[in-house]
Amino acid sequence: MKLIVGLGNPGDKYARNRHNIGFMALDQIASDHGFGPWKGKHQGSITEGRIGTDRAVLLKPETFMNNSGQSVQAAMRFYKLDPSDVIVLHDEIDLAPGKVKCKSGGGHAGHNGLRSIHAHIGPEYDRVRLGVGHPGHKDAVPGYVLRDFPKADQDWLDDVLRGISDGASALVAWDTAKFLNAVAMRVNPPRSGTGTKGPKPKPEAAAPVDKALSEEAPKSPMQKLMERFR
């Protein structure tokens, strides 16, 4: 079993914030893979189901971002899981919008949700970093992540969320290459082969020249004399 955690803040006020992209990803997975209704447990919202043949629990902590670790720890204890069974999806300001990367262990890079999880279960869990871009100055970060995604970001955001759901079976197996490929297929789909562009046609071979129609080369006096006696 895997515990898949999406980070965010509870309440309609924060629902479309950049900070809540982890919640959005879990909502997409739950919807696409037929999970049951969300229930209030373990200081969060939780739903259980299967992704392919694997059993998974989806958790959205409702402790607010800075205390996410409390909810994660409570769910881990209930299901008797280790940190290696936990996958956390979270916003990442150090990645461009639409970029997705995977990471196992390591530091929290100042992310308050990850900082709290580190404090409660340690760093040895897997995470999916969902790029939302950087405002340009560190002092602007809090206001930036707590603002809604603008309408201009909606297309790539939908593609990323659907790609995460497409690759969910690879995600629970922690097959990161296959998972990231599923996301890439949504964000940068291959071009259709039915377009107007295609391989350049091979140049056609020159048509054989009809000798009868070709321009004759000037004849020498000897040739003219010989033709008279043919």
Helices and strands as residue ranges (DSSP letters): E 2-6, G 12-14, G 18-20, H 21-32, E 39-41, E 44-51, E 54-61, G 65-67, H 68-79, G 83-85, E 86-92, E 100-104, H 112-121, E 126-131, G 138-140, H 141-145, G 151-153, H 154-166, H 168-172, H 176-187, H 221-228
